[in-house]
Amino acid sequence: MPGLSKAKNTERGRGQSLDESFFQRGLHVWVKNPYPKEKGESYRAAHLPERTSGRPIWVPAKISRAASGGEAVVETEWAPKVSATVSTRELKPVNHITNIDDMVQFAHLHDAALLHNVQLRYHEEQMYSRAGPIMIAVNPYKFIKDKDGVVIYDPVYIRRYRDRVPQHQLDAMPAARRAKMRLPPHIFGVARNDFLAEHFVELSAHSF
């Protein structure tokens, strides 16, 4: 898919281009899960309960010995702590911000950051996220309501996204007002964008 290819290229540009000197002692990173399966899943109990998540692919860690020869020593941040020697190509830097609705804002956009962000939003019943033009949705298998008790697929949401302020007008607003007027990702927003794009193409075709 073109969208996914674009995302992978973005990851290469932000992650794999990092020089070995970037991976210094004390840096927080994501590392592929080093916990042995045969020793159980107790390490994740306080973070990713088994009832709500499969075995995590990535876990947070901190570099305990700086990179040398293409490898660094890391120590996981979940208890019990586990140390491992890992290739720097397998380390993903942790972003200083998280739980955001548009992940192109990440300094380091990679699969570990994406999965962690989507997981955080899922547990806060935010089912939609995006990475630029790519919509990411997680099925909650239940109706989600907002803080006022309104289901997020209610007609009030249809009207809200149908009548939203166009992006070019948002871009021209002061930051504080833009943040207040901007709507979070939603399938109705995608539908609105597609409708406008199709309408524009139809008008363009009739102009010839």
C-alpha positions in Angstrom: 0.0 0.0 0.0 1.4 3.5 -0.9 0.5 4.9 2.5 2.3 2.2 4.4 5.3 2.5 2.1 5.5 6.2 2.9 5.3 5.5 6.6 8.2 3.0 6.3 10.3 5.5 4.4 9.6 8.0 7.1 10.8 5.5 9.8 14.1 4.9 7.9 14.6 8.7 7.6 14.1 9.3 11.4 15.4 6.1 12.9 18.0 4.1 11.0 20.0 7.3 10.0 21.0 7.8 13.6 24.7 7.6 14.2 26.1 5.2 16.7 27.2 8.1 18.9 23.6 8.9 19.4 23.1 5.8 21.6 24.7 7.1 24.9 24.4 5.8 28.4 21.1 6.8 30.0 19.2 7.1 26.7 15.7 5.7 26.9 14.9 3.3 24.1 12.5 0.6 22.9 14.0 -2.8 22.6 12.6 -6.0 21.3 11.2 -8.0 24.1 14.1 -9.9 25.8 12.0 -11.6 28.5 12.1 -15.4 28.1 8.6 -16.8 27.3 9.2 -19.8 29.5 9.5 -17.6 32.7 6.0 -16.2 32.4 4.5 -12.8 31.9 4.7 -11.3 35.4 7.0 -8.5 34.2 4.2 -6.9 32.2 1.4 -7.2 34.8 1.5 -3.5 35.9 1.8 -2.2 32.3 0.1 -4.5 29.8 -2.3 -6.9 31.5 -2.7 -10.2 29.6 -6.5 -9.7 29.4 -6.1 -6.6 27.3 -2.9 -7.2 25.3 -0.9 -9.9 23.7 2.8 -10.4 24.5 4.5 -7.0 23.9 6.9 -6.9 20.9 8.7 -3.9 22.4 9.5 -3.0 26.0 11.1 0.2 27.4 14.7 0.1 28.4 17.7 2.4 29.2 21.2 2.1 27.8 23.5 1.1 30.6 26.6 1.0 28.4 27.1 3.3 25.4 27.2 1.9 21.9 30.5 0.5 20.7 31.1 -1.7 17.7 27.5 -1.4 16.6 26.1 -2.7 19.9 24.9 -1.3 23.2 24.0 -2.8 26.6 20.5 -2.0 27.7 18.5 -2.7 30.9 14.7 -3.0 30.8 12.7 -0.6 32.9 10.0 -3.2 33.9 10.6 -5.4 36.9 12.3 -7.8 37.0 15.0 -5.9 35.1 16.8 -7.8 32.3 20.1 -6.8 30.7 20.9 -7.5 27.1 23.4 -6.6 24.4 21.6 -5.3 21.4 22.6 -4.0 17.9 22.0 -0.3 17.7 20.0 -1.0 14.5 17.5 -2.8 16.7 17.1 0.1 19.2 14.3 2.6 18.8 14.6 6.0 20.7 11.7 6.9 23.0 9.9 10.1 22.2 9.6 12.8 24.8 5.9 13.2 24.0 3.3 10.5 23.7 -0.4 9.9 23.6 -0.9 12.2 20.7 -3.5 11.9 17.9 -1.2 12.7 15.0 2.0 10.7 15.2 3.9 12.7 12.5 4.6 15.0 15.5 7.0 12.4 16.9 10.7 13.1 16.5 11.2 9.4 16.1 8.4 7.7 14.1 8.8 3.9 14.2 6.8 0.8 14.8 7.5 0.8 18.6 6.3 4.4 19.0 3.3 3.8 16.9 2.2 0.7 18.8 2.8 2.3 22.2 0.8 5.4 21.2 -2.1 3.5 19.9 -2.1 1.3 23.0 -2.2 4.3 25.3 -5.1 5.9 23.3 -7.0 2.6 23.3 -6.9 2.4 27.0 -8.3 5.9 27.2 -11.0 4.9 24.7 -9.6 7.0 21.9 -10.1 4.6 19.0 -8.7 6.8 16.2 -5.2 8.0 15.6 -3.4 9.1 12.5 0.1 9.4 11.0 -0.3 12.3 8.6 -2.9 11.2 6.0 -3.1 7.6 7.3 -6.0 6.8 9.7 -5.3 4.1 12.4 -8.4 2.6 14.0 -8.7 0.0 16.8 -12.0 -1.9 17.2 -13.2 -1.6 20.8 -16.0 -4.1 20.3 -18.4 -1.8 22.2 -20.0 1.7 21.8 -17.7 4.4 22.9 -19.2 7.5 24.6 -17.7 10.9 25.1 -17.5 12.7 28.5 -21.1 13.9 28.0 -22.4 10.4 27.5 -22.9 10.8 23.7 -21.9 7.9 21.5 -19.2 9.0 19.1 -21.2 7.9 16.1 -24.3 10.0 17.1 -25.6 12.4 14.5 -24.2 15.3 16.5 -20.7 14.0 15.6 -21.7 13.8 11.9 -22.7 17.5 12.0 -19.5 18.4 14.0 -17.2 16.9 11.4 -19.3 17.9 8.4 -19.2 21.6 9.5 -15.6 21.6 10.9 -13.3 24.5 10.1 -11.2 23.7 6.9 -7.6 22.9 7.5 -6.3 25.9 5.6 -8.3 28.2 7.9 -7.0 26.3 11.0 -3.4 26.8 9.8 -3.9 30.5 9.7 -5.2 30.7 13.3 -3.0 31.5 16.4 -1.8 28.3 18.0 -4.1 28.5 21.0 -7.3 29.0 18.9 -6.2 26.4 16.5 -5.8 23.8 19.3 -9.3 24.7 20.5 -11.0 24.4 17.1 -9.1 21.3 15.8 -11.0 18.1 16.0 -9.4 14.8 16.8 -9.2 11.9 14.3 -12.5 10.3 13.5 -13.9 8.2 10.7 -16.4 11.0 9.9 -13.4 13.3 9.3 -12.1 10.8 6.8 -15.5 10.5 5.1 -15.7 14.3 4.9 -12.3 14.6 3.3 -13.1 11.9 0.8 -16.4 13.5 -0.1 -14.7 16.9 -0.7 -12.0 15.3 -2.8 -14.5 13.4 -4.9 -16.6 16.6 -5.3 -13.5 18.5 -6.4 -12.6 15.9 -9.0 -16.2 15.9 -10.3 -16.2 19.7 -10.6 -12.8 19.6 -12.3 -14.1 17.0 -14.8 -17.1 19.1 -15.7 -14.9 22.2 -16.3 -13.4 20.6 -19.4 
